[in-house]
Amino acid sequence: MKKAVVFSFVFIITLFVSNSYAQKVFSVNYSSNADVKVYVADYESNADLVVYKCSYSSQASGNDGQWFFEKYASNADKKIFFVDYKSNADLVIYFTDYSSNAGWKNKSKEHLMY
């Protein structure tokens, strides 16, 4: 009985830890390989998500718009493809220079990055 409880506890902790770093992304070359198609807006007011590019993967935690661009697709949690037209996008983002500005503007699209 104790083994089952310990195993369950370890399993739950593992799930929590693996989901806490959900913003490691990789930019793919083809839309068919992407989890999410992304359009970059010129203005923050047009975005669903304001994104801050992190310098280190440890800074990209949670689903709060702080992204770390991985070098390899296998290390990423989400594969994204940048589209040329807003109408082709699943998600519209705006890149900010300040981590404090990162976050969701349109909460209905949050599920795309989980």
N, C-alpha and C positions, 0 to 999 in steps of 0.2 A: 504494500500500500504506500509506503513512504517513497519508493522509487517512482511510482506513478505521479505523486504530488510534486516531487522534485523535477521530474521530466516535464510536467505541465508548466511549472514555474519557469524553467529554463527556456521552454518553447515560447512562452508569452514574452519574456524579456528579449529573446532573439528577434521576434517579430517587431517589437517596439523599437529596438535599436536599428534594425534594417530600414524601417520606415522613417526614422527621424532624419535621415540624410537623403531626402527624396528629390533634391534639386541638382543632382549631378546630371548634366545633359551632354549629348553628343550631337553635332550637326551632321546629318547624312546628306549625300549627294542626290538622292532620288526620293520623291515624295512617297513612293510605294514602300520604302524602308522605314518611314517615320511613324512614330506613335502620335505625334501632334504636328500639324502644319501651322507655322507661325508667320505672322506679318508684323513688320516693325513700323510703328506709327511715327509720324513726325512730331506729334504733340502728345503730351501726357494725358490730356483730356480725352483723346480718342482711344486710349488703351484699356484693355481688360485687366492687364497686369503690368505693373511697373517693375522692371528687372534691374538688379544691380549685379554686375559681373564681379564675382569674388576672385581673389588671387590664389586662395587655397581651398581645397575641398572641404576642410574642416569648418570653414565659414558658411558653407552652403547647407544649412540645416532647416528642416521643416518645409512647409509649402508656403513660404512667405515672399517669394520673388528674388531670393538671393541665389543666383545660379553660378555653378562652377562648370566650365566647359572642359570635359574630359578629352584626353588625347586618343583614347581607344573606346570604341562602342561598347565593348564588354564591361567596362567600368562604369558606364552611365546607367542611371535609373530610367531616363527618358531619352528617346531619339527624336530629334526635331528636324524639320525641314523648313527653310525660309522660303516663303512664296513671294512673288512679285506683286500680287494683287490681293487686297483685303478680302474680296469676295471668295477667294480660294482658301482662306485661313480658318482654322479651328479656333485660334487664339491670337489676339492682337496685343502686342507688347510695346513698351517704350523703355529704352535703356536710360537709366539715370546715373549720375556721377556720385550719388550719395546713398549709402546703404540705408539710411534712415527714411528715405523716400520710397523704398521698395515695398510692394504689397499689392493686394488685390483691389481693383476698382470695381470689378464685376464678379461678385462672389458666385454667381451661377455657373461660372466656368472653372471653378476651383478643382472640380473632379478630373479635369484633363491632366493635371500634373501629379495626381496621386498614383 
